C-alpha cells in the first residue's frame, strides 16, 4: 500500500542480499526503515516489535533463515537459526509455519544451493502472503458490500482491534484488506479503531495506515467499543488473529475477547480474517494456546511526541505499582460469526475450517 | 485515609472560609492541594477533574454553593451557582442530588443566615459521605470474608475499574472501602487494577491509593481483565457508579460494561458499590442516562514523568487521526450480581432497591 504516494511492502530484499523492513516501533511518530543483516537481526526485530503482525513475523523469520544460510549453510546453522527464531514469540503460529516451510525446503539440500534456495523461498512466502491477503480482501469485500447495502448510503461502521492491516502482513492486510477494497470501490466506510493498549497498535499503526490511504476512521479507547455497539453505531467487527485452533477458537491481541462478547450481546457480526497459515491443526482448542507475557513497562510507560516533535517516553502510572501484561487472549469460537480466509468465508468450527481446507 | 502517614480527606474547609482539595489532576506524579475560593473555582475543579468521582463531585459542588453564598447570598446568586455547577458534568447524579439538597436547605432562608447554613450543610454532606462509605465498606466486607473463606488462605483476587476509592469520595471510597477493611483485618487480598483509559484513573489513582495503604495490587491494561477471568484468576469484581436507574442499570466509567460481560461469561460475581445518593429514581432505565462526550485529547495525548522527573504530555497517536471519547457506558442490571449500599446488599432491580430504600 502507499505511504506519501510511494508503494511499499513491509519487508523487501535488498540488492546486497540483506533485508529492509519498515521500522514499526518508530511509527507513527516517524517513518523509517531498518536493515536486517543476519538471523540475529531478524530475531531482534521480531522481539522488539520492529516487525509485528502474525504474517509479517513469519515472513521476517523466513528471511532470517535465509540470512543464516548466507553466513553458514550447514545443517547445524540451519537448526540453530530455526530454534532461535522460533523462540522469539510464542503465540503466533505463522512463525512456526514459516520456519517449518523453510526447514522442509532446505534440510535435504546441498550446502552450496541452500542460500539461493532459502532466499527464493522467503521471497515466495512474501509474494504468497500478498496474494493470500488480496484473496481475503476479495472475500471479505462481499460481506462489506452486503452490509453496506442495508445502510442506505450512510457509512458502514466497522470496528477493529489492534492492527491486522498491511503493516501486519507484507501488503494489503487481513482484517483491513476488505476495508481497503470497499473504500477503493466507493463504498462509504468508517472504521472505529481501538487504540489497543498497551502497545497502541491501533492508535499508532491502524490509524496511520488508514489515514495514509484516506479511509475515514476514529480512534477510541479500548473501553469504548461496547458503548458504541450498545448505541447501534457499529455494523460489524473484523479482527485478525495470531492462531486459530482446530475447533475455531481465536487467539488475538489482548482485549479481542471483550469486543467479541459485546458484539454477541448486541447482535453485531464479529468476523475474524486469517490466512490458512494461521490455523493450528495440532491444537484441539484455545485453552492450549500459550499466551505470551510481555514486559510490565509496556503498561507503565508510554512513548509519544513532545510539543517540539522530539520522541519521549513517560511513566504514566503510580510510582512503585507493579503491572502485568498478557499479550493475547482467546476468543471462543461461539462468539465468532465467521472466518474470512483466502478461500472464502466459513463458520468457526472444525467442520467449517475443513470445508475450505480439507486435510 | 493516609498518604505518607498523614490522614487526609479529599476535601476540607479552611479557617479562612475557602476550601482545600487534593489536586487529583496532578496525581500520581505529585501530591499537591488546591484552594477553591469561589463557586467558579469549584466548577472549574470539577470540569478539569482536579476533583472527580461521583460522591466527591457532589461534595465539591455543595461547597461551591456555599462559596457563592459567601460572596452574595441573594436568591439570584443561589440559582446562578446551582445552574453553573449542575452544568459541569452530565452523567453523575450525586452532583444533582447534592445541589438539590443545598437548594432545599437554602432557598427559604434569609440572606443573613444563608452562608453559615450553606457552609454547615456542605460539611454535613461530607461527613455523611464518610459515614455512608464506611457503611458500604462494612456490608461489602461480609461478601469479601465469605469469598476469602473459599480460597484456603490464597489471596482473594478482586478486579476493579476506574477509581471508586477514597479519592473518589471524601474518605474510605465505595468499591474500595470493603477492600481496605478486609486488608485491615488481615484477609489476604490482591487487586487487579484496570488502568482505565483514557484518563488512567486506575493506574494513577486506584494504584496510588492502594499502594499508599499497602494493599497488594497489579495494574493491567483494560484489555486484560477478560483474559484473567477466563484463566480463573479473578474471584470477584467490584466497581463504583455515577448513576443507577430505577431498574438497576448502572452508568459507570467507560469500559465497565465490557468487564461485566466477561464476568457474566465466566461466572465471576460482579458487584457495584454505591451510596443511595447515586440512585436516580426518576429514570426508568439506563438508556435515558446522558453520556458525557469528553475531549479527544484525552485519547490522543498522555501525561507522565520524564526520566528526569519532569511532567510532560506526549501525543501518542497517528498525527491527524481523530478520536472520540465517551466518558461512561451503561451496564444492564442483568449483568450485575448485587448492589452494595450503606444499608446492605440487594439484587439489582427496582424491587431490590426498594427493599433497602422504600420511598
Interface residues (C-beta under 8 A of the other chain):
Chain A: X27 X28 X193 X195 X196 X197 X198 X200 X203 X204 X205 X207 X208 X210 X211 X217 X218 X219 X220 X221 X222 X223 X224 X225 X226 X227 X228 X230 X253 X254 X255 X257 X258 X259 X261 X262 X265 X291 X299 X300 X301 X302 X303 X304 X305 X306 X307 X312 X313 X314 X315 X316 X317 X318 X319 X320 X321 X322 X323 X324 X325 X326 X328 X329 X330
Chain B: X27 X28 X193 X195 X196 X197 X198 X200 X203 X204 X205 X207 X208 X210 X211 X217 X218 X219 X220 X221 X222 X223 X224 X225 X226 X227 X228 X230 X253 X254 X255 X257 X258 X259 X261 X262 X265 X291 X299 X300 X301 X302 X303 X304 X305 X306 X307 X312 X313 X314 X315 X316 X317 X318 X319 X320 X321 X322 X323 X324 X325 X326 X328 X329 X330
